[in-house]
Amino acid sequence: MSNTRVHTSSASILSDFKEITKMRLAISVVFSSVAGYFLGAEKIDFVVVTLLAIGGYLMVGASNAYNQIIERNLDALMDRTKNRPLPAGRMSVPTAFTIASVFTVLGLIVLYVINPKTAMFGAISIFLYVSIYTPLKTKTPLSVFVGAFPGAIPFMLGWVAASGEFSIEPGTLFMIQFFWQFPHFWAIGWWLYDDYKKGGFLMLPTGKRDRGTSIQILLYTCWTILVSLIPVFGVTGRLYLTPVSGVIILLLGLGMLYYAIRLFREKTSEAAKKLMFASVSYITLLQIVYVLDKFIRQWI
């Protein structure tokens, strides 16, 4: 009986740790960073890849922990968040703050070991997310615009980790993920509108699930596709995409646009949910195509 309780307690602690750091989200951010590194590296250094993955996870985990500390009372009001460690009372605020603080310090140290610019952008990301984006979520729909900046840094961060410089290449990667944030988060905001409303979060550009919001989702989806194709034209330095890969990216984008059009026509939570999943598939597959395109060109 005692061993069973210990096992259950350990599993619960691990589960709460994963939730306070939003492990799945953190892993997706690490994936973006590593993809950016592969694009920017002239020679792959797996020590740097490992440091980038660890540092990236620590910084994202810290941001998420700080976010949940700030929003713990609001999280308790929403169905999807009321069972998180803090509102459910399974974790204390001092414990969560300790995790966030330790992760911040260790994350910055690890990223600094790669190079100072990587640590600088990591610090900017956590500052924007925690100090500006999080408080604005209950104040104005513009919070999504502010949140798009730290959300767009990971893809770019990988290139900076590889090169030690910020130039047109990481700037382009930043723009791709920046514009992508809008249809992605507005789709989530539409899908979970009623739950967000309980917490007082303003996630849609017009504040409502209406025609205006659906039009903006369509426009930003188009912008995302167009920006994603810029490297095909050879104007972004070492970041280049072959026409064949450009066609693949275009087809992926048209798939995402299809779901954005469905949301425009149907204006339902189910359509928004499908767009959200389509947007995740788009950015993930885009990063894979970009990386494969680079290495296939090198091998050929």
Summary of the structure (lengths in Angstrom):
residues: 300
radius of gyration: 19.8
end to end distance: 61.5
largest distance: 66.0
contacts: 1051
relative contact order: 0.10
helix: 79%
strand: 0%
